[in-house]
Amino acid sequence: MAMSVGDADEGTSMSDINTTPLVDVMLVLLIIFLITIPVIQKSVKLDLPKAVNIPTQTKPENIIVAVDAAGNIYWNEKRMSNRNDLLERVKQSAVIKPQPEIHIRADRETRYEAVGRVIYTIQRGGLVKVGFLTEPDHGIRGSR
């Protein structure tokens, strides 16, 4: 079975291990894993949207809010003295029908906190269409 003892007339025992039972056990374990893995992977069935990169169409009514590395805020290239000035501009634009879109451009070195404050101010002002402008990734990572 597991070990072959040898012939009776030789007087020596043969100590080779029979690997057939080991292979049988491994195949049974493989089949068990193949059956149970699909059962373990439970997830909610969703029809996820397809991502399409559409270039931004710049319209004259679009507003560009820029945030530089120092946290300074610009409204269509005009520097805002503080966030209250930005809030007043956003409130004035929020009453226009249809509402314009705000595109946020932030420097790579800008702190997340500064961008978050700009988004919060825009939200408080009442504008709902907010987007982020980025440079396209040309496959070069880490270069400036």
Helices and strands as residue ranges (DSSP letters): H 20-40, E 63-67, E 73-75, E 78-79, H 83-94, E 102-106, H 112-125, E 130-133
